[in-house]
Amino acid sequence: MVCIRCQIVVKSVLEKLALPYVYVKIGEAKIIGKLSANKIKELDVELRKSGLLVMDDKRSILIESIKNAIIALVHYTDDQIKVNLSDYLSEKLNHNYTYMANLFSEVNGITIEKFYLAHKIERVKELIVYDELNLSEIAYKMHYSSVAHLSNQFKKITGLTPSSFKIMKNKRRDTLEDVNDVNIS
């Protein structure tokens, strides 16, 4: 559950099944009381209809918690963490970072740092596409030390410079707009 729509779906399913809950937030729902095996199965069936599922294995929950913490940090807050990412995750999730990093890499085949950078670059792409901020403002907003640092990381991950990406995005938009001008007989 990594977005607001997912939260709405989970709330809807919980209400449909008459399951009282304390909260539903990104990646987590706290249900009041203990659920029977049948209720858990019923909940899982309903959630799967929307592409979600019930997780009850501690390792999977921790991995999802890591992903959700990073996604929330990158996509849903403008705050800059005051410590490095490893300390932030250790404090937020109350686990040893080395354990989390090893588990995450083992299961996902990617390091936590690469996952974090990939999400930062995806957010940068969104901001470029929105076209409300210039590259300096994006670099500042995403807590890069400079535009050059952002550009280097962007190119390393996407193979394009931010400027090339923006031009490509604009060309694609022009091409889609030109579709209306085509005369079909």
Disulfide bonds with the S-S distance in Angstrom:
none
